[in-house]
Amino acid sequence: MKKLIAILLLFSSIAILFTACATGNADASNKPNTVHMKELVFTPTSITIEKGEKVNIVNDVPIGHIIANGTWQNNAPKAGKEPGAAQVNIQFTGNDNQEIGPFSTAGTFQLYCTVHPGMNLTVIVK
């Protein structure tokens, strides 16, 4: 009987832990200007925001990403920061979220995952 109670407590604790983790990313998904990351792609791949706003990046997978200024071109990384772009160099460890910005200058800015070829995000600031 004691073993059964211990097992039930263990499973209950694990269920609570998973629920708490899932709720954290769900709350982040409700923020304005949210972009999701999957294994190899941003969803959406382009977002339009107003000057002064931030972009909320949600990592939906247990995979690390490093997001920086630049883009992938012909399967080669091209680091670079457009004039007026927010400086970006953020590491995601998996199932986490962070904000990028604020973007205070109008323009089109390129971000990419330095780890995953072809994983590009365009931020259009009006």
C-alpha positions in Angstrom: 0.0 0.0 0.0 2.8 2.4 0.8 4.5 1.7 -2.5 1.2 2.4 -4.3 0.8 5.8 -2.6 4.5 6.6 -3.3 4.0 5.8 -7.0 0.8 7.9 -7.2 2.6 10.8 -5.5 5.5 10.5 -8.0 3.1 10.5 -11.0 1.1 13.4 -9.6 4.3 15.4 -9.2 5.4 14.7 -12.7 2.0 15.7 -14.1 2.1 19.0 -12.2 5.6 19.7 -13.5 4.6 19.1 -17.1 1.5 21.2 -16.7 3.5 24.1 -15.2 6.0 24.0 -18.1 3.2 23.9 -20.7 1.4 26.8 -19.1 4.5 29.0 -19.2 4.8 28.7 -23.0 1.1 29.0 -23.5 1.2 32.4 -21.6 4.1 33.5 -23.8 2.1 32.5 -26.9 -0.6 35.0 -26.0 1.7 38.0 -26.1 1.5 40.4 -29.0 4.0 40.0 -31.9 4.7 36.4 -31.2 6.8 34.2 -33.5 7.2 30.5 -32.8 10.3 28.3 -33.4 10.0 24.7 -34.4 12.9 22.4 -35.1 14.1 24.1 -38.3 11.7 27.0 -39.0 10.2 30.2 -37.6 6.4 30.4 -37.8 5.6 32.8 -39.3 8.8 33.6 -41.2 8.0 37.3 -41.3 6.3 39.7 -38.8 5.3 43.3 -39.1 5.4 45.5 -35.9 5.2 49.1 -35.0 8.3 51.2 -34.0 9.1 50.8 -30.4 7.6 47.3 -30.1 9.3 44.0 -29.3 9.1 40.5 -30.9 8.3 37.6 -28.5 10.0 34.4 -29.7 8.6 31.1 -28.3 10.7 28.0 -28.7 8.1 25.2 -29.0 10.6 22.4 -29.1 13.2 20.9 -26.7 16.0 22.0 -29.2 18.5 24.8 -28.7 18.6 27.8 -31.1 20.9 30.8 -31.3 19.2 33.8 -32.8 21.4 36.6 -34.2 21.3 39.5 -36.7 21.8 38.1 -40.2 20.5 35.5 -42.6 21.1 32.2 -44.4 21.9 32.7 -48.1 22.5 29.7 -50.3 23.0 27.5 -47.3 25.7 29.8 -45.9 25.3 32.0 -42.8 25.7 35.7 -43.5 26.0 37.6 -40.2 25.2 41.3 -40.4 23.2 44.0 -38.8 21.2 46.5 -40.8 21.5 50.2 -39.7 18.9 50.8 -36.9 18.4 47.2 -36.1 18.2 46.0 -32.5 21.3 44.0 -31.6 20.3 40.4 -31.3 22.4 37.5 -30.0 20.1 35.2 -27.9 20.4 31.6 -27.0 17.4 29.4 -26.5 17.8 26.1 -24.6 14.5 24.5 -25.5 10.8 25.1 -24.7 11.5 28.6 -23.6 10.8 32.1 -24.8 12.4 35.6 -24.9 11.7 39.0 -26.2 13.8 40.7 -28.9 13.9 44.5 -29.2 12.6 47.1 -28.9 12.9 47.9 -32.6 13.0 51.7 -32.6 13.8 52.3 -36.3 11.5 51.7 -39.3 12.9 49.2 -41.8 13.3 45.5 -42.7 15.6 43.5 -40.4 16.9 40.0 -40.9 17.4 37.5 -38.0 18.5 33.9 -38.3 19.3 30.8 -36.2 23.0 30.3 -36.4 22.6 26.6 -35.7 20.0 25.6 -38.3 20.6 26.3 -42.0 17.8 28.2 -43.7 16.1 29.3 -40.5 15.4 32.9 -41.2 13.0 35.5 -39.7 12.2 38.9 -41.3 11.1 41.7 -38.9 9.3 44.6 -40.7 9.1 47.7 -38.6 6.6 50.4 -39.6 
